[in-house]
Amino acid sequence: MERERIRLIQIVTQHAEDLFRQNGYENATIDMLAANSEYTKRTIYRYFVSKEDLYFAVMHKGHSYLLEAIKDGIQSGQTGNEKIVMAYRALIEFFNGNGWLFDLIAQINSIKSRRDPGELPYYEKYVGCLEFIQKEIISLFVMAHDDKSIRTDVDPQQLGFISTITLNGFLHMLRVYGDHASPHIYPDKEHFIDATAKFLFQLFEGGRPGAVMN
C-alpha cells in the first residue's frame, strides 16, 4: 500500500511538472492532469489538496534534485572556498538545465496568496527543502571562514546569505530578460554567467591572487 501510494504521488507529480513546463501554471488544469496521468480527479485530490499544492510538490521535487546536485558537487573540494565554488557551479549548471523551474519560481507569490500556506502540505516540504539548501551553503561559508580560504572580515553566515541571494537573483533576472538583452549586452550567455560568477567569488574571496574558478 505504501509503495503504491509513493508510486502514485511520483507519477502525478511528474505529469504535473510536464504540464506546467508545456502549458505554464495558469493554463494547466486538474482535468488535463487526470487525462494525462490516467488517474481520476478524485484520486489526485486524495493526495494533493489543490493545483497550488501540486505546484509546490513540483517545486519541492526540483529543489530536492538541486540539493543533491550541490551535495555531489562539493565532494572533491578540499577547502571551504573550493566547496563554495563547486556548490555555486552546481547551482549554475542546474539553472542551465532546468530554466523552467526558475520560470515557475517567478510565480510563487501570486500562487501562494491564493490559499493559506498552512492548507498546502507540499508548501511546507518545499520551504523545508529551501531552508536545508541555505543551511548547507551557510555551513560551507563557516568552514571557509574557519580555514581562512575566504575573507574573514565579514560574518560568514551573512556573507553566505548575501552571496546566495545575489547569485539566485542574477539567475532569475537572466531567465526573465536574458534572451531579449543578450544580443545587445553579451554575445555568449554562458560566458556572461561565468564572468559574473567569477566576479562574485572574487568579492568574498577578498581579492587575493589566484583564480577561484577554473
LUMROPA-75442 format. One line per 4 residues: their letters; for each residue z, y, x of C-alpha. Coordinates in nm, 4 decimals. Example, Ala and Ser with C-alpha at 12.3 -4.5 7.8 and 13.67 -1.06 7.14 Angstrom:
as	0.7800,-0.4500,1.2300 ~ 0.7140,-0.1060,1.3670
This chain:
mere	0.0000,0.0000,0.0000 ~ 0.0936,0.2446,0.2754 ~ -0.2184,0.1622,0.4776 ~ -0.4346,0.2150,0.1707
rirl	-0.2648,0.5487,0.0971 ~ -0.3250,0.6691,0.4541 ~ -0.6856,0.5500,0.4434 ~ -0.7497,0.7310,0.1152
iqiv	-0.5990,1.0543,0.2470 ~ -0.8127,1.0320,0.5624 ~ -1.1313,0.9688,0.3651 ~ -1.0708,1.2501,0.1174
tqha	-0.9729,1.4929,0.3945 ~ -1.2900,1.4103,0.5879 ~ -1.5064,1.4652,0.2797 ~ -1.3247,1.7930,0.2092
edlf	-1.3930,1.9023,0.5673 ~ -1.7624,1.8183,0.5272 ~ -1.7789,2.0137,0.2015 ~ -1.6081,2.3194,0.3473
rqng	-1.8349,2.3126,0.6508 ~ -2.1532,2.2794,0.4477 ~ -2.0730,2.4993,0.1488 ~ -1.7830,2.7215,0.2526
yena	-1.4427,2.7059,0.0904 ~ -1.5309,2.9181,-0.2130 ~ -1.8364,2.7152,-0.3100 ~ -1.6764,2.3741,-0.2649
tidm	-1.5181,2.2182,-0.5744 ~ -1.2981,1.9207,-0.6532 ~ -1.5821,1.7863,-0.8706 ~ -1.8104,1.7885,-0.5663
laan	-1.5396,1.6224,-0.3601 ~ -1.4902,1.3492,-0.6203 ~ -1.8637,1.2809,-0.6318 ~ -1.8970,1.2664,-0.2540
seyt	-1.5840,1.0638,-0.1831 ~ -1.6259,0.8281,-0.4821 ~ -1.2631,0.8844,-0.5799 ~ -1.1764,1.0288,-0.9189
krti	-1.0289,1.3771,-0.9542 ~ -0.7146,1.2141,-1.0884 ~ -0.6824,1.0067,-0.7706 ~ -0.7436,1.3104,-0.5475
yryf	-0.4798,1.5137,-0.7311 ~ -0.2330,1.2313,-0.6808 ~ -0.2311,1.3102,-0.3068 ~ -0.3385,1.6772,-0.2944
vske	-0.1954,1.9258,-0.5401 ~ -0.4954,2.1624,-0.5321 ~ -0.8061,2.2707,-0.3446 ~ -0.5797,2.5039,-0.1463
dlyf	-0.3741,2.2040,-0.0386 ~ -0.6932,2.0290,0.0745 ~ -0.7824,2.3379,0.2769 ~ -0.4548,2.3130,0.4666
avmh	-0.4997,1.9370,0.5082 ~ -0.8314,2.0082,0.6817 ~ -0.6699,2.2832,0.8899 ~ -0.3862,2.0507,0.9882
kghs	-0.6320,1.7812,1.0928 ~ -0.8371,2.0238,1.3038 ~ -0.5352,2.1708,1.4800 ~ -0.3931,1.8239,1.5427
ylle	-0.7119,1.7488,1.7370 ~ -0.6721,2.0789,1.9221 ~ -0.3166,1.9850,2.0169 ~ -0.4335,1.6516,2.1550
aikd	-0.7144,1.8240,2.3478 ~ -0.4608,2.0587,2.5077 ~ -0.2250,1.7736,2.5965 ~ -0.5097,1.5768,2.7532
giqs	-0.6454,1.8822,2.9303 ~ -0.3276,1.9709,3.1186 ~ -0.2590,1.6247,3.2589 ~ -0.4152,1.6827,3.6001
gqtg	-0.2623,2.0263,3.6559 ~ -0.0095,2.0469,3.9382 ~ 0.1382,2.3938,3.8918 ~ 0.2307,2.5693,3.5699
neki	-0.0575,2.8109,3.6214 ~ -0.3086,2.5276,3.6620 ~ -0.1841,2.3719,3.3401 ~ -0.2155,2.7044,3.1558
vmay	-0.5749,2.7449,3.2724 ~ -0.6568,2.3902,3.1666 ~ -0.4898,2.4390,2.8288 ~ -0.6880,2.7563,2.7637
rali	-1.0092,2.5963,2.8795 ~ -0.9413,2.3126,2.6329 ~ -0.8978,2.5769,2.3630 ~ -1.2281,2.7413,2.4568
effn	-1.4116,2.4087,2.4629 ~ -1.2611,2.3244,2.1255 ~ -1.3834,2.6603,1.9932 ~ -1.7338,2.5971,2.1247
gngw	-1.7496,2.2617,1.9495 ~ -1.5616,2.3478,1.6306 ~ -1.6512,2.7043,1.5391 ~ -1.6491,2.6105,1.1714
lfdl	-1.2708,2.5742,1.1904 ~ -1.2398,2.9360,1.3035 ~ -1.4527,3.0360,1.0031 ~ -1.2008,2.8638,0.7756
iaqi	-0.9058,3.0255,0.9560 ~ -1.0508,3.3678,0.8735 ~ -0.9972,3.2923,0.5026 ~ -0.6360,3.1844,0.5333
nsik	-0.4665,3.4959,0.3914 ~ -0.6702,3.5032,0.0719 ~ -0.6275,3.1288,0.0189 ~ -0.2540,3.1296,0.0877
srrd	-0.1954,3.4195,-0.1518 ~ -0.3253,3.2234,-0.4498 ~ -0.0279,2.9900,-0.4544 ~ 0.3269,2.9856,-0.3307
pgel	0.3009,2.8115,0.0107 ~ 0.6061,2.6092,-0.0920 ~ 0.3828,2.4399,-0.3500 ~ 0.1401,2.3223,-0.0825
pyye	0.2712,2.0242,0.1190 ~ -0.0078,2.0458,0.3757 ~ 0.0614,2.4117,0.4391 ~ 0.3974,2.3141,0.5840
kyvg	0.2329,2.0470,0.8015 ~ -0.0282,2.2944,0.9229 ~ 0.2323,2.5574,1.0117 ~ 0.4385,2.2919,1.1890
clef	0.1368,2.1950,1.4000 ~ 0.0691,2.5601,1.4882 ~ 0.4294,2.6049,1.5957 ~ 0.4106,2.2923,1.8103
iqke	0.0948,2.4184,1.9831 ~ 0.2609,2.7528,2.0505 ~ 0.5708,2.5837,2.1931 ~ 0.3517,2.3684,2.4155
iisl	0.1764,2.6765,2.5556 ~ 0.5011,2.8698,2.5989 ~ 0.6551,2.5779,2.7906 ~ 0.3668,2.5991,3.0389
fvma	0.4349,2.9680,3.0977 ~ 0.8025,2.8961,3.1556 ~ 0.7044,2.6251,3.4045 ~ 0.4620,2.8614,3.5790
hddk	0.7261,3.1336,3.5906 ~ 0.9774,2.8929,3.7454 ~ 0.7341,2.7659,4.0089 ~ 0.6135,3.1248,4.0675
sirt	0.2480,3.0389,4.0099 ~ 0.2203,3.3360,3.7697 ~ 0.3694,3.6834,3.7804 ~ 0.7463,3.6842,3.7480
dvdp	0.7991,4.0456,3.6419 ~ 0.7294,3.9676,3.2743 ~ 0.9225,3.7394,3.0413 ~ 0.7210,3.4129,3.0398
qqlg	0.7664,3.3491,2.6685 ~ 0.6443,3.6965,2.5839 ~ 0.3549,3.6655,2.8280 ~ 0.2561,3.3291,2.6844
fist	0.2637,3.4543,2.3283 ~ 0.0674,3.7712,2.4062 ~ -0.2000,3.5903,2.6067 ~ -0.2439,3.3199,2.3416
itln	-0.2787,3.5757,2.0628 ~ -0.5225,3.7764,2.2764 ~ -0.7431,3.4761,2.3542 ~ -0.7382,3.3491,1.9952
gflh	-0.8149,3.6965,1.8634 ~ -1.1063,3.7287,2.1047 ~ -1.2497,3.3924,1.9964 ~ -1.2102,3.4784,1.6287
mlrv	-1.3866,3.8125,1.6713 ~ -1.6598,3.6483,1.8752 ~ -1.7132,3.3991,1.5949 ~ -1.7406,3.6772,1.3382
ygdh	-1.9520,3.9262,1.5327 ~ -2.0719,3.7492,1.8448 ~ -2.4050,3.6136,1.7273 ~ -2.5078,3.9572,1.5996
asph	-2.3834,4.1513,1.9003 ~ -2.4812,3.9139,2.1789 ~ -2.8417,4.0300,2.2297 ~ -2.7134,4.3842,2.2876
iypd	-2.3904,4.3170,2.4794 ~ -2.4304,3.9919,2.6712 ~ -2.7264,3.7569,2.7132 ~ -2.5202,3.4401,2.7569
kehf	-2.2240,3.3755,2.5252 ~ -2.0688,3.1022,2.7394 ~ -2.0799,3.3258,3.0477 ~ -1.9226,3.6088,2.8485
idat	-1.6398,3.3821,2.7256 ~ -1.5812,3.2507,3.0774 ~ -1.5724,3.6024,3.2258 ~ -1.3279,3.7194,2.9586
akfl	-1.1004,3.4205,3.0170 ~ -1.1016,3.4830,3.3931 ~ -1.0034,3.8446,3.3346 ~ -0.7157,3.7352,3.1100
fqlf	-0.5943,3.4836,3.3677 ~ -0.6012,3.7463,3.6414 ~ -0.3703,3.9624,3.4324 ~ -0.0943,3.7077,3.4024
eggr	-0.1529,3.5732,3.7499 ~ -0.0679,3.9197,3.8774 ~ -0.3911,3.9913,4.0578 ~ -0.3103,3.7639,4.3510
pgav	-0.6155,3.6493,4.5513 ~ -0.7719,3.3197,4.4651 ~ -0.9792,3.2054,4.1699 ~ -0.7859,3.0705,3.8737
mn	-1.0866,2.9179,3.7012 ~ -1.3428,2.7217,3.8978
